[in-house]
Amino acid sequence: MTKRDFIRLAEYIRDNNNNPLCQAFTPAQIEHLADFCREQNSNFKRQRWLDYIAGECGPNGGAR
């Protein structure tokens, strides 16, 4: 998977979790997906990805 794929997946999770009509991903599910992403690409920035989903940074780690 590429960085673009990881960003798109994070955006999907965020959009899903912010939609009251959808069942939100649990923190455990998101952690499990982060582990999977790390297995797919050794350059994957796990904490940055989790922070992006949580809305604490932009897709490249900077301000939103």
N, C-alpha and C positions, 0 to 999 in steps of 0.2 A: 504494500500500500504506500501511497505517496503522502506528502504533507497535505496536499489538497484533499485527498480522501479523508484524512484525519480531521481536518477542519470541517468538512461537510458532515461527517458523522457527529462531531461535537455540536454543530448547529442543529442537526436533526434532533438530537437528544434534548438540547435546550428548548427548541420549539415545541417538542412533544411535552416536556415537563411544564411548560407555560400554558398549555392548552387545557382548559378545564374539562374538555370532552374526552381527553385521552388519559389513560392510566400512566402515571409518571414512572420513570425508571427509578429503581431504588438505589441508594448509595452503593450497596453491595454489587448490584448489576453493573453500575458504572465503573466500579473498581475492577470488576472482572473483565469488562471490555477494555479498560486501560492495559491490563495484563496481556490481553490478546494482541492489542495494537503494538505493544513493545516486542512481542514475539515476531510480529510481521516485519518490523523495521527497527534495526538496532539504534537508529538516530532519533527514534520517537521520544519526545519530551513529555514524559508521563505527567509530571506535576503541572506543567504549563497547560496541557490538554485539560486536566481536571479543573484548573483555575479558569480556563476559558468557558467551560461548561457552567461553572458557578457564577460567571459574569464578573470575575475579578480582574480580567485582563482582556486584551484583544487577541486575535488569532495568532499573532506573532509574539505574544508575551508582553507587549507594551500597553499603554493606556487604551481603554475602550473607545 
